[in-house]
């Protein structure tokens, strides 16, 4: 008997799947993918040289060259953004920490607006202090409540300036320190609670974080086009030597990338496909142009 959840996944090579090989404009490079090889100006220029027309920059990289300079480069090179990384980290051990998170997230929204991003991606945070190996408590339910309250507060500001937010559920291995929202189902529950319209709050579907979930195809369908604000790809290596910094190039691991993309597109998403790879012992050690060229080739062949 067919598994009722697995059978809900669209066929990866169905006639409705977009032909990425003939649509290079659908590829975006998350700038973390080559962060070790140069600064943001180097990355933007290298992407333009490779014919890559979309990027998703990280805030620390923007800060290094300056927001005005980063924004000007995007315009002068004719690039577009698929997202802006990242807001979130809403949890804190005290009122001062919560206020600092609130202020930082509003700055992130302002930066995303200045850069012309279609959404601000949110990595929501885990137990307060856990990222520094000093957790303030063990109450993950309380952390999740802080996350909901933090998103609710930020949503009011973000919607007032026209910036959609995208909750990125992270793999459960990050529940303690980086994100206590770990499935699309959890993320969509928050979206429906805080923004029933789906206009300003949605999800970033990252293959690395959701591929394992037996409900993933069901929840992608539930999200629909309005809620899916971003779609990220890379691969899960076997063995994985570092849970944060050993992501694989598409095609080198075990994720059924075309099946995930088929579900995302069947749900109505027709946006950009963003490559996001953290790889300290492999891809971060290779020349930038080699990495970008490989991203282009794998995007055409296996995504």
Steps between C-alpha positions, in 0.01 A plus 500: 500500500635842408589731784231772504748776575768397256246447224398864538834614352470614136706306251838671474516489122139587434430712194416795723848526652683810381800450273778662701762434232328750273423754772829610661326805646334268752834428673605700804818466701474545874821686572592265785581245228827680421543714810851369565631602158437873505292789620153583375628723220718213374203262518261732318752561222580129467130414476451759228798358308342152518168631370333448838243775536369446855658490845401478865748684725569461868488799734855461628633500144295809419633671811859428396472707182222733615128494430510786249786342307329159495175650378677700231682190375175307469361780286809556287548129425133445423460241775180416681458350845324174584508582870698667777672303779405531770274620776376304798677381814198622696568319827675656800547444872386847608310810392815676381583209271151495356516874433839462330359225278201717415722792398737282299214340309359839407842597369502177297166595346634845412808347338288255301294794373811695403640197315171438316449151640171314442506367857698491822582144603453422869708250699298523816739401781507223757554489874641835616878480532525153344683628193777614737481162681345670805127422486302709747235228540361181347146617429467470122127576521584836655754562225235429237264743667769770486547423132129543427490826694814624326366420153168662585674821603728503196213421265327823589808702408593295193152520351493877555808541279403230250752227587373138509651266760592136436534259794766240422441182700835340579584131535428371854872475571487880538202510737705587808724774366382644168131436436227347711271495196608185321231392255297668232190400694617699804595798286169500315308479827674823607429659163130421518481624859668835432419574136195312370522684166845364417604834355775592746602179676604179331773238492839436347513137388862386535564150367778439754263556789176339382592208272472241779149600613233238414246783472711728284304462176170530681612817675642655183158453342342655808729802471404579145643775286410780741696355792810372317724805497829322419634162389858399590701202377820315580552135598533278808827309492547148631692504722454857618811602691371830641132571556538869422791532257492186285215555258538337162483627145177400331527144370771393746262382774172325569229768463242447225530857383277469196224344708513792741502750216209320338299542820597865535404574140178296524410723795530799268850630569655639183783696659876475516691193619773601745820299554624522860803290597714514815808286435811591695709198394399478135323773303630786713854387412450507124533801268185711491447469126530121521235486771264731313549310173420173679188657651383599153563154354333313787208744496439403138560127542372381837278766661 
